[in-house]
Protein backbone atom coordinates (compact mmCIF):
# COMPACT_ATOMS: atom_id res chain seq x y z
CA UNK A 1 0.00 0.00 0.00
CA UNK A 2 1.26 3.49 -0.83
CA UNK A 3 0.47 6.48 1.34
CA UNK A 4 -0.61 9.94 0.23
CA UNK A 5 0.15 13.13 2.18
CA UNK A 6 -3.58 13.79 1.98
CA UNK A 7 -6.45 11.97 3.64
CA UNK A 8 -9.76 11.74 1.79
CA UNK A 9 -12.69 13.30 3.61
CA UNK A 10 -15.13 13.42 0.71
CA UNK A 11 -15.62 11.83 -2.66
CA UNK A 12 -16.92 12.69 -6.11
CA UNK A 13 -16.12 12.43 -9.82
CA UNK A 14 -13.06 10.46 -9.08
CA UNK A 15 -12.12 10.09 -5.49
CA UNK A 16 -9.00 10.11 -3.38
CA UNK A 17 -9.02 7.09 -1.12
CA UNK A 18 -7.10 6.63 2.07
CA UNK A 19 -4.76 4.40 0.08
CA UNK A 20 -3.93 7.29 -2.18
CA UNK A 21 -6.29 7.60 -5.15
CA UNK A 22 -8.28 10.57 -6.34
CA UNK A 23 -9.99 11.72 -9.45
CA UNK A 24 -12.27 14.31 -10.72
CA UNK A 25 -13.32 16.22 -7.72
CA UNK A 26 -12.03 14.79 -4.57
CA UNK A 27 -11.64 16.04 -1.08
CA UNK A 28 -8.13 16.54 0.08
CA UNK A 29 -6.93 17.32 3.57
CA UNK A 30 -3.42 18.40 4.46
CA UNK A 31 -1.45 16.00 6.64
CA UNK A 32 -1.42 16.76 10.38
CA UNK A 33 1.11 19.39 11.19
CA UNK A 34 1.47 20.54 7.61
CA UNK A 35 1.60 24.30 7.26
CA UNK A 36 2.20 26.69 4.39
CA UNK A 37 2.71 30.42 4.43
CA UNK A 38 -0.09 32.23 2.58
CA UNK A 39 0.87 32.91 -1.00
CA UNK A 40 -0.95 34.02 -4.07
CA UNK A 41 -1.04 32.83 -7.66
CA UNK A 42 -1.77 34.11 -11.15
CA UNK A 43 -4.37 32.79 -13.62
CA UNK A 44 -4.38 31.08 -15.99
CA UNK A 45 -2.43 28.44 -14.08
CA UNK A 46 -1.88 26.53 -17.33
CA UNK A 47 -1.72 29.02 -20.23
CA UNK A 48 -2.05 26.45 -23.04
CA UNK A 49 -5.03 24.81 -24.71
CA UNK A 50 -6.35 22.16 -22.28
CA UNK A 51 -10.15 22.07 -22.52
CA UNK A 52 -12.41 20.25 -20.04
CA UNK A 53 -9.76 19.83 -17.32
CA UNK A 54 -10.07 17.19 -14.60
CA UNK A 55 -7.65 16.46 -11.76
CA UNK A 56 -6.43 13.31 -10.03
CA UNK A 57 -4.21 13.34 -6.92
CA UNK A 58 -1.96 10.36 -6.30
CA UNK A 59 1.18 9.91 -4.18
CA UNK A 60 1.54 13.60 -3.42
CA UNK A 61 1.16 14.78 -7.02
CA UNK A 62 -1.78 16.34 -8.88
CA UNK A 63 -2.41 15.16 -12.45
CA UNK A 64 -4.50 17.19 -14.88
CA UNK A 65 -6.16 15.51 -17.88
CA UNK A 66 -7.76 17.33 -20.81
CA UNK A 67 -9.51 16.93 -24.15
CA UNK A 68 -7.25 15.91 -27.05
CA UNK A 69 -4.88 18.53 -28.40
CA UNK A 70 -1.40 19.12 -29.74
CA UNK A 71 0.19 16.86 -27.12
CA UNK A 72 -2.00 13.81 -27.77
CA UNK A 73 -5.36 12.13 -27.31
CA UNK A 74 -5.27 12.44 -23.52
CA UNK A 75 -2.89 15.25 -22.54
CA UNK A 76 -1.66 14.98 -18.95
CA UNK A 77 0.25 17.47 -16.77
CA UNK A 78 1.58 17.11 -13.24
CA UNK A 79 1.78 19.61 -10.37
CA UNK A 80 2.72 19.70 -6.69
CA UNK A 81 0.20 22.43 -5.87
CA UNK A 82 -2.49 22.92 -8.60
CA UNK A 83 -0.66 26.08 -9.69
CA UNK A 84 2.66 25.09 -11.30
CA UNK A 85 2.13 22.52 -14.07
CA UNK A 86 4.60 20.38 -16.08
CA UNK A 87 3.70 18.43 -19.25
CA UNK A 88 3.69 14.65 -18.71
CA UNK A 89 2.89 13.47 -22.23
CA UNK A 90 -0.03 11.61 -23.83
CA UNK A 91 -1.74 9.27 -21.36
CA UNK A 92 -3.57 7.32 -24.11
CA UNK A 93 -1.32 6.85 -27.17
CA UNK A 94 -3.47 4.06 -28.68
CA UNK A 95 -7.21 4.32 -29.34
CA UNK A 96 -9.78 1.60 -28.72
CA UNK A 97 -11.07 -0.65 -31.51
CA UNK A 98 -14.59 0.83 -31.31
CA UNK A 99 -13.60 4.45 -32.04
CA UNK A 100 -11.87 6.51 -34.69
CA UNK A 101 -9.13 9.16 -34.35
CA UNK A 102 -10.08 12.67 -33.26
CA UNK A 103 -12.66 13.95 -30.79
CA UNK A 104 -11.22 12.32 -27.66
CA UNK A 105 -12.84 14.46 -24.98
CA UNK A 106 -13.04 15.20 -21.28
CA UNK A 107 -11.24 12.30 -19.55
CA UNK A 108 -11.65 11.86 -15.81
CA UNK A 109 -9.57 9.42 -13.79
CA UNK A 110 -10.40 7.49 -10.61
CA UNK A 111 -8.24 5.09 -8.59
CA UNK A 112 -9.85 1.69 -7.99
CA UNK A 113 -8.09 -1.29 -6.38
CA UNK A 114 -4.58 -0.06 -7.15
CA UNK A 115 -5.31 0.77 -10.80
CA UNK A 116 -6.35 3.98 -12.52
CA UNK A 117 -9.52 4.11 -14.61
CA UNK A 118 -10.00 6.85 -17.21
CA UNK A 119 -13.60 7.52 -18.21
CA UNK A 120 -13.49 9.36 -21.52
CA UNK A 121 -15.51 10.34 -24.59
CA UNK A 122 -14.53 9.34 -28.13
CA UNK A 123 -15.83 9.34 -31.70
CA UNK A 124 -17.54 6.10 -32.66
CA UNK A 125 -16.25 4.26 -35.73
CA UNK A 126 -19.71 3.01 -36.69
CA UNK A 127 -21.69 6.24 -36.18
CA UNK A 128 -21.05 9.96 -36.35
CA UNK A 129 -21.67 10.20 -32.61
CA UNK A 130 -19.69 10.40 -29.41
CA UNK A 131 -19.73 7.64 -26.79
CA UNK A 132 -18.30 7.03 -23.32
CA UNK A 133 -15.88 4.28 -22.37
CA UNK A 134 -13.25 3.36 -19.77
CA UNK A 135 -9.52 2.71 -20.11
CA UNK A 136 -7.16 1.20 -17.52
CA UNK A 137 -3.58 1.94 -16.47
CA UNK A 138 -1.20 1.01 -13.66
CA UNK A 139 0.13 4.59 -13.64
CA UNK A 140 -1.54 8.02 -13.48
CA UNK A 141 0.40 9.06 -16.59
CA UNK A 142 -0.67 6.01 -18.59
CA UNK A 143 -0.62 4.37 -20.95
CA UNK A 144 -4.38 3.95 -20.52
CA UNK A 145 -5.74 1.00 -22.52
CA UNK A 146 -9.37 0.39 -23.52
CA UNK A 147 -9.72 -3.18 -24.79
CA UNK A 148 -13.48 -3.03 -25.23
CA UNK A 149 -14.97 -3.75 -28.66
CA UNK A 150 -17.95 -1.47 -27.96
CA UNK A 151 -18.25 1.66 -25.80
CA UNK A 152 -19.47 1.52 -22.22
CA UNK A 153 -22.33 3.97 -23.01
CA UNK A 154 -23.66 4.90 -26.44
CA UNK A 155 -27.28 6.17 -26.34
CA UNK A 156 -27.43 6.35 -30.13
CA UNK A 157 -31.16 7.14 -29.95
CA UNK A 158 -30.42 10.21 -27.77
CA UNK A 159 -27.62 11.77 -29.80
CA UNK A 160 -24.76 9.87 -28.18
CA UNK A 161 -23.08 10.19 -24.77
CA UNK A 162 -20.34 12.51 -23.46
CA UNK A 163 -18.72 14.00 -20.34
CA UNK A 164 -18.41 11.04 -17.99
CA UNK A 165 -17.62 11.77 -14.35
CA UNK A 166 -16.91 8.87 -11.96
CA UNK A 167 -17.48 9.19 -8.22
CA UNK A 168 -17.42 7.20 -5.03
CA UNK A 169 -20.41 7.79 -2.76
CA UNK A 170 -20.15 8.09 1.02
CA UNK A 171 -20.89 4.35 1.40
CA UNK A 172 -18.05 3.41 -0.96
CA UNK A 173 -20.23 2.53 -3.94
CA UNK A 174 -19.03 3.65 -7.38
CA UNK A 175 -21.20 5.67 -9.75
CA UNK A 176 -20.93 7.38 -13.13
CA UNK A 177 -22.41 10.70 -14.25
CA UNK A 178 -22.66 11.69 -17.92
CA UNK A 179 -24.92 13.52 -20.37
CA UNK A 180 -26.65 12.35 -23.49
CA UNK A 181 -25.38 14.45 -26.40
CA UNK A 182 -28.88 15.51 -27.40
CA UNK A 183 -27.86 18.90 -28.73
CA UNK A 184 -25.77 17.08 -31.37
CA UNK A 185 -29.01 15.84 -32.96
CA UNK A 186 -31.44 18.57 -31.97
CA UNK A 187 -32.72 16.59 -28.98
CA UNK A 188 -32.97 17.48 -25.27
CA UNK A 189 -29.93 16.84 -23.08
CA UNK A 190 -30.06 15.34 -19.59
CA UNK A 191 -27.58 14.57 -16.83
CA UNK A 192 -27.59 10.81 -16.22
CA UNK A 193 -26.44 8.65 -13.29
CA UNK A 194 -25.80 4.90 -13.07
CA UNK A 195 -24.14 2.54 -10.61
CA UNK A 196 -20.77 1.05 -11.51
CA UNK A 197 -19.53 -2.42 -10.64
CA UNK A 198 -17.07 -2.65 -7.75
CA UNK A 199 -14.14 -2.77 -10.18
CA UNK A 200 -15.47 0.30 -12.02
CA UNK A 201 -15.45 -1.40 -15.42
CA UNK A 202 -19.14 -2.14 -16.00
CA UNK A 203 -22.52 -0.54 -15.40
CA UNK A 204 -24.99 -2.04 -12.94
CA UNK A 205 -28.77 -1.63 -13.00
CA UNK A 206 -30.51 1.04 -15.03
CA UNK A 207 -29.56 4.67 -15.79
CA UNK A 208 -31.42 7.49 -14.06
CA UNK A 209 -32.06 10.98 -15.40
CA UNK A 210 -31.11 13.42 -12.66
CA UNK A 211 -32.28 16.59 -14.42
CA UNK A 212 -32.57 18.35 -17.76
CA UNK A 213 -32.80 21.96 -18.93
CA UNK A 214 -35.67 23.76 -17.19
CA UNK A 215 -34.30 27.16 -16.13
CA UNK A 216 -34.34 30.44 -18.10
CA UNK A 217 -30.58 30.87 -17.59
CA UNK A 218 -29.82 27.47 -19.18
CA UNK A 219 -29.09 27.89 -22.89
CA UNK A 220 -28.16 25.48 -25.69
CA UNK A 221 -27.24 22.52 -23.44
CA UNK A 222 -26.14 21.29 -19.99
CA UNK A 223 -22.92 19.29 -19.61
CA UNK A 224 -19.69 18.75 -17.69
CA UNK A 225 -21.45 17.68 -14.48
CA UNK A 226 -19.57 16.82 -11.28
CA UNK A 227 -20.79 16.11 -7.76
CA UNK A 228 -19.37 16.73 -4.27
CA UNK A 229 -20.73 16.21 -0.77
CA UNK A 230 -20.58 19.16 1.63
CA UNK A 231 -21.97 18.99 5.16
CA UNK A 232 -24.19 16.05 4.29
CA UNK A 233 -25.70 17.48 1.09
CA UNK A 234 -24.87 16.71 -2.52
CA UNK A 235 -23.95 19.52 -4.90
CA UNK A 236 -23.77 19.14 -8.67
CA UNK A 237 -21.72 21.70 -10.59
CA UNK A 238 -22.54 21.73 -14.32
CA UNK A 239 -22.03 23.97 -17.35
CA UNK A 240 -24.56 25.53 -19.69
CA UNK A 241 -24.36 27.60 -22.86
CA UNK A 242 -22.19 27.35 -25.98
CA UNK A 243 -18.58 26.48 -25.12
CA UNK A 244 -17.25 28.36 -28.15
CA UNK A 245 -18.42 31.79 -26.95
CA UNK A 246 -18.97 33.87 -23.82
CA UNK A 247 -22.42 32.40 -23.09
CA UNK A 248 -20.81 29.43 -21.34
CA UNK A 249 -20.93 29.32 -17.54
CA UNK A 250 -21.30 27.14 -14.44
CA UNK A 251 -24.52 26.49 -12.50
CA UNK A 252 -25.42 24.21 -9.60
CA UNK A 253 -28.10 21.95 -8.16
CA UNK A 254 -28.42 20.27 -4.78
CA UNK A 255 -29.95 17.09 -3.35
CA UNK A 256 -30.20 15.18 -0.06
CA UNK A 257 -28.87 12.02 -1.78
CA UNK A 258 -26.94 11.19 -4.94
CA UNK A 259 -30.05 9.78 -6.59
CA UNK A 260 -31.99 12.95 -5.77
CA UNK A 261 -34.36 14.61 -5.85
CA UNK A 262 -32.22 17.38 -7.36
CA UNK A 263 -33.23 21.03 -7.00
CA UNK A 264 -31.74 23.98 -8.90
CA UNK A 265 -31.35 27.14 -6.86
CA UNK A 266 -30.10 30.61 -7.55
CA UNK A 267 -30.90 32.84 -10.48
CA UNK A 268 -28.06 32.14 -12.89
CA UNK A 269 -24.49 30.93 -13.34
CA UNK A 270 -22.10 31.20 -10.37
CA UNK A 271 -19.15 31.34 -12.79
CA UNK A 272 -19.44 33.31 -16.02
CA UNK A 273 -17.52 35.43 -18.49
CA UNK A 274 -15.99 38.72 -17.40
CA UNK A 275 -13.31 41.13 -18.63
CA UNK A 276 -10.43 38.66 -18.11
CA UNK A 277 -11.95 35.28 -19.03
CA UNK A 278 -14.65 34.19 -21.48
CA UNK A 279 -16.66 30.98 -21.69
CA UNK A 280 -15.61 29.90 -18.20
CA UNK A 281 -16.71 26.37 -17.40
CA UNK A 282 -16.51 22.59 -17.70
CA UNK A 283 -14.38 22.05 -14.62
CA UNK A 284 -14.39 20.23 -11.33
CA UNK A 285 -14.57 21.16 -7.64
CA UNK A 286 -11.79 19.94 -5.40
CA UNK A 287 -11.18 20.30 -1.66
CA UNK A 288 -7.63 20.95 -0.48
CA UNK A 289 -7.32 21.19 3.28
CA UNK A 290 -10.04 23.58 4.49
CA UNK A 291 -10.42 25.18 1.06
CA UNK A 292 -12.63 24.38 -1.90
CA UNK A 293 -11.42 25.18 -5.44
CA UNK A 294 -12.79 24.97 -8.97
CA UNK A 295 -10.47 23.97 -11.85
CA UNK A 296 -11.90 24.95 -15.26
CA UNK A 297 -11.16 26.27 -18.73
CA UNK A 298 -11.71 29.72 -20.26
CA UNK A 299 -10.88 31.64 -23.43
CA UNK A 300 -9.00 34.91 -23.51
CA UNK A 301 -11.74 37.54 -24.08
CA UNK A 302 -10.03 38.89 -27.20
CA UNK A 303 -9.33 35.38 -28.58
CA UNK A 304 -12.61 33.53 -28.14
CA UNK A 305 -12.79 30.33 -30.20
CA UNK A 306 -9.27 30.83 -31.52
CA UNK A 307 -5.66 30.34 -30.44
CA UNK A 308 -4.31 29.98 -27.83
CA UNK A 309 -7.51 28.06 -27.02
CA UNK A 310 -9.15 27.21 -23.71
CA UNK A 311 -6.69 27.83 -20.89
CA UNK A 312 -6.82 26.33 -17.39
CA UNK A 313 -7.98 28.56 -14.53
CA UNK A 314 -8.34 28.04 -10.79
CA UNK A 315 -10.89 29.84 -8.57
CA UNK A 316 -11.92 29.56 -4.94
CA UNK A 317 -15.33 28.07 -4.02
CA UNK A 318 -17.12 29.25 -0.87
CA UNK A 319 -20.18 27.47 0.49
CA UNK A 320 -22.62 29.98 1.96
CA UNK A 321 -26.07 29.71 3.49
CA UNK A 322 -27.45 30.30 0.00
CA UNK A 323 -25.28 27.71 -1.74
CA UNK A 324 -21.87 27.65 -3.44
CA UNK A 325 -20.18 30.79 -4.77
CA UNK A 326 -17.18 30.73 -7.12
CA UNK A 327 -14.84 33.72 -6.84
CA UNK A 328 -13.64 35.15 -10.11
CA UNK A 329 -12.45 34.55 -12.69
CA UNK A 330 -9.55 36.68 -11.43
CA UNK A 331 -6.00 36.95 -12.76
CA UNK A 332 -4.41 37.84 -9.41
CA UNK A 333 -5.42 35.71 -6.44
CA UNK A 334 -4.11 36.45 -2.92
CA UNK A 335 -4.36 32.88 -1.59
CA UNK A 336 -3.20 29.65 -3.24
CA UNK A 337 -4.28 26.09 -2.35
CA UNK A 338 -2.87 24.95 0.98
CA UNK A 339 -1.12 21.73 -0.01
C-alpha positions in Angstrom: 0.0 0.0 0.0 1.3 3.5 -0.8 0.5 6.5 1.3 -0.6 9.9 0.2 0.2 13.1 2.2 -3.6 13.8 2.0 -6.5 12.0 3.6 -9.8 11.7 1.8 -12.7 13.3 3.6 -15.1 13.4 0.7 -15.6 11.8 -2.7 -16.9 12.7 -6.1 -16.1 12.4 -9.8 -13.1 10.5 -9.1 -12.1 10.1 -5.5 -9.0 10.1 -3.4 -9.0 7.1 -1.1 -7.1 6.6 2.1 -4.8 4.4 0.1 -3.9 7.3 -2.2 -6.3 7.6 -5.1 -8.3 10.6 -6.3 -10.0 11.7 -9.5 -12.3 14.3 -10.7 -13.3 16.2 -7.7 -12.0 14.8 -4.6 -11.6 16.0 -1.1 -8.1 16.5 0.1 -6.9 17.3 3.6 -3.4 18.4 4.5 -1.4 16.0 6.6 -1.4 16.8 10.4 1.1 19.4 11.2 1.5 20.5 7.6 1.6 24.3 7.3 2.2 26.7 4.4 2.7 30.4 4.4 -0.1 32.2 2.6 0.9 32.9 -1.0 -0.9 34.0 -4.1 -1.0 32.8 -7.7 -1.8 34.1 -11.2 -4.4 32.8 -13.6 -4.4 31.1 -16.0 -2.4 28.4 -14.1 -1.9 26.5 -17.3 -1.7 29.0 -20.2 -2.1 26.5 -23.0 -5.0 24.8 -24.7 -6.3 22.2 -22.3 -10.2 22.1 -22.5 -12.4 20.3 -20.0 -9.8 19.8 -17.3 -10.1 17.2 -14.6 -7.7 16.5 -11.8 -6.4 13.3 -10.0 -4.2 13.3 -6.9 -2.0 10.4 -6.3 1.2 9.9 -4.2 1.5 13.6 -3.4 1.2 14.8 -7.0 -1.8 16.3 -8.9 -2.4 15.2 -12.4 -4.5 17.2 -14.9 -6.2 15.5 -17.9 -7.8 17.3 -20.8 -9.5 16.9 -24.1 -7.2 15.9 -27.0 -4.9 18.5 -28.4 -1.4 19.1 -29.7 0.2 16.9 -27.1 -2.0 13.8 -27.8 -5.4 12.1 -27.3 -5.3 12.4 -23.5 -2.9 15.3 -22.5 -1.7 15.0 -18.9 0.2 17.5 -16.8 1.6 17.1 -13.2 1.8 19.6 -10.4 2.7 19.7 -6.7 0.2 22.4 -5.9 -2.5 22.9 -8.6 -0.7 26.1 -9.7 2.7 25.1 -11.3 2.1 22.5 -14.1 4.6 20.4 -16.1 3.7 18.4 -19.2 3.7 14.7 -18.7 2.9 13.5 -22.2 0.0 11.6 -23.8 -1.7 9.3 -21.4 -3.6 7.3 -24.1 -1.3 6.9 -27.2 -3.5 4.1 -28.7 -7.2 4.3 -29.3 -9.8 1.6 -28.7 -11.1 -0.6 -31.5 -14.6 0.8 -31.3 -13.6 4.4 -32.0 -11.9 6.5 -34.7 -9.1 9.2 -34.3 -10.1 12.7 -33.3 -12.7 13.9 -30.8 -11.2 12.3 -27.7 -12.8 14.5 -25.0 -13.0 15.2 -21.3 -11.2 12.3 -19.6 -11.6 11.9 -15.8 -9.6 9.4 -13.8 -10.4 7.5 -10.6 -8.2 5.1 -8.6 -9.9 1.7 -8.0 -8.1 -1.3 -6.4 -4.6 -0.1 -7.1 -5.3 0.8 -10.8 -6.3 4.0 -12.5 -9.5 4.1 -14.6 -10.0 6.9 -17.2 -13.6 7.5 -18.2 -13.5 9.4 -21.5 -15.5 10.3 -24.6 -14.5 9.3 -28.1 -15.8 9.3 -31.7 -17.5 6.1 -32.7 -16.2 4.3 -35.7 -19.7 3.0 -36.7 -21.7 6.2 -36.2 -21.0 10.0 -36.3 -21.7 10.2 -32.6 -19.7 10.4 -29.4 -19.7 7.6 -26.8 -18.3 7.0 -23.3 -15.9 4.3 -22.4 -13.3 3.4 -19.8 -9.5 2.7 -20.1 -7.2 1.2 -17.5 -3.6 1.9 -16.5 -1.2 1.0 -13.7 0.1 4.6 -13.6 -1.5 8.0 -13.5 0.4 9.1 -16.6 -0.7 6.0 -18.6 -0.6 4.4 -20.9 -4.4 3.9 -20.5 -5.7 1.0 -22.5 -9.4 0.4 -23.5 -9.7 -3.2 -24.8 -13.5 -3.0 -25.2 -15.0 -3.7 -28.7 -17.9 -1.5 -28.0 -18.3 1.7 -25.8 -19.5 1.5 -22.2 -22.3 4.0 -23.0 -23.7 4.9 -26.4 -27.3 6.2 -26.3 -27.4 6.3 -30.1 -31.2 7.1 -29.9 -30.4 10.2 -27.8 -27.6 11.8 -29.8 -24.8 9.9 -28.2 -23.1 10.2 -24.8 -20.3 12.5 -23.5 -18.7 14.0 -20.3 -18.4 11.0 -18.0 -17.6 11.8 -14.4 -16.9 8.9 -12.0 -17.5 9.2 -8.2 -17.4 7.2 -5.0 -20.4 7.8 -2.8 -20.1 8.1 1.0 -20.9 4.4 1.4 -18.0 3.4 -1.0 -20.2 2.5 -3.9 -19.0 3.6 -7.4 -21.2 5.7 -9.8 -20.9 7.4 -13.1 -22.4 10.7 -14.3 -22.7 11.7 -17.9 -24.9 13.5 -20.4 -26.7 12.4 -23.5 -25.4 14.5 -26.4 -28.9 15.5 -27.4 -27.9 18.9 -28.7 -25.8 17.1 -31.4 -29.0 15.8 -33.0 -31.4 18.6 -32.0 -32.7 16.6 -29.0 -33.0 17.5 -25.3 -29.9 16.8 -23.1 -30.1 15.3 -19.6 -27.6 14.6 -16.8 -27.6 10.8 -16.2 -26.4 8.7 -13.3 -25.8 4.9 -13.1 -24.1 2.5 -10.6 -20.8 1.0 -11.5 -19.5 -2.4 -10.6 -17.1 -2.7 -7.7 -14.1 -2.8 -10.2 -15.5 0.3 -12.0 -15.4 -1.4 -15.4 -19.1 -2.1 -16.0 -22.5 -0.5 -15.4 -25.0 -2.0 -12.9 -28.8 -1.6 -13.0 -30.5 1.0 -15.0 -29.6 4.7 -15.8 -31.4 7.5 -14.1 -32.1 11.0 -15.4 -31.1 13.4 -12.7 -32.3 16.6 -14.4 -32.6 18.4 -17.8 -32.8 22.0 -18.9 -35.7 23.8 -17.2 -34.3 27.2 -16.1 -34.3 30.4 -18.1 -30.6 30.9 -17.6 -29.8 27.5 -19.2 -29.1 27.9 -22.9 -28.2 25.5 -25.7 -27.2 22.5 -23.4 -26.1 21.3 -20.0 -22.9 19.3 -19.6 -19.7 18.7 -17.7 -21.5 17.7 -14.5 -19.6 16.8 -11.3 -20.8 16.1 -7.8 -19.4 16.7 -4.3 -20.7 16.2 -0.8 -20.6 19.2 1.6 -22.0 19.0 5.2 -24.2 16.1 4.3 -25.7 17.5 1.1 -24.9 16.7 -2.5 -23.9 19.5 -4.9 -23.8 19.1 -8.7 -21.7 21.7 -10.6 -22.5 21.7 -14.3 -22.0 24.0 -17.3 -24.6 25.5 -19.7 -24.4 27.6 -22.9 -22.2 27.3 -26.0 -18.6 26.5 -25.1 -17.2 28.4 -28.1 -18.4 31.8 -27.0 -19.0 33.9 -23.8 -22.4 32.4 -23.1 -20.8 29.4 -21.3 -20.9 29.3 -17.5 -21.3 27.1 -14.4 -24.5 26.5 -12.5 -25.4 24.2 -9.6 -28.1 22.0 -8.2 -28.4 20.3 -4.8 -30.0 17.1 -3.4 -30.2 15.2 -0.1 -28.9 12.0 -1.8 -26.9 11.2 -4.9 -30.0 9.8 -6.6 -32.0 13.0 -5.8 -34.4 14.6 -5.9 -32.2 17.4 -7.4 -33.2 21.0 -7.0 -31.7 24.0 -8.9 -31.4 27.1 -6.9 -30.1 30.6 -7.6 -30.9 32.8 -10.5 -28.1 32.1 -12.9 -24.5 30.9 -13.3 -22.1 31.2 -10.4 -19.1 31.3 -12.8 -19.4 33.3 -16.0 -17.5 35.4 -18.5 -16.0 38.7 -17.4 -13.3 41.1 -18.6 -10.4 38.7 -18.1 -11.9 35.3 -19.0 -14.7 34.2 -21.5 -16.7 31.0 -21.7 -15.6 29.9 -18.2 -16.7 26.4 -17.4 -16.5 22.6 -17.7 -14.4 22.0 -14.6 -14.4 20.2 -11.3 -14.6 21.2 -7.6 -11.8 19.9 -5.4 -11.2 20.3 -1.7 -7.6 21.0 -0.5 -7.3 21.2 3.3 -10.0 23.6 4.5 -10.4 25.2 1.1 -12.6 24.4 -1.9 -11.4 25.2 -5.4 -12.8 25.0 -9.0 -10.5 24.0 -11.9 -11.9 25.0 -15.3 -11.2 26.3 -18.7 -11.7 29.7 -20.3 -10.9 31.6 -23.4 -9.0 34.9 -23.5 -11.7 37.5 -24.1 -10.0 38.9 -27.2 -9.3 35.4 -28.6 -12.6 33.5 -28.1 -12.8 30.3 -30.2 -9.3 30.8 -31.5 -5.7 30.3 -30.4 -4.3 30.0 -27.8 -7.5 28.1 -27.0 -9.1 27.2 -23.7 -6.7 27.8 -20.9 -6.8 26.3 -17.4 -8.0 28.6 -14.5 -8.3 28.0 -10.8 -10.9 29.8 -8.6 -11.9 29.6 -4.9 -15.3 28.1 -4.0 -17.1 29.2 -0.9 -20.2 27.5 0.5 -22.6 30.0 2.0 -26.1 29.7 3.5 -27.4 30.3 0.0 -25.3 27.7 -1.7 -21.9 27.7 -3.4 -20.2 30.8 -4.8 -17.2 30.7 -7.1 -14.8 33.7 -6.8 -13.6 35.1 -10.1 -12.4 34.5 -12.7 -9.5 36.7 -11.4 -6.0 37.0 -12.8 -4.4 37.8 -9.4 -5.4 35.7 -6.4 -4.1 36.4 -2.9 -4.4 32.9 -1.6 -3.2 29.6 -3.2 -4.3 26.1 -2.3 -2.9 24.9 1.0 -1.1 21.7 0.0 
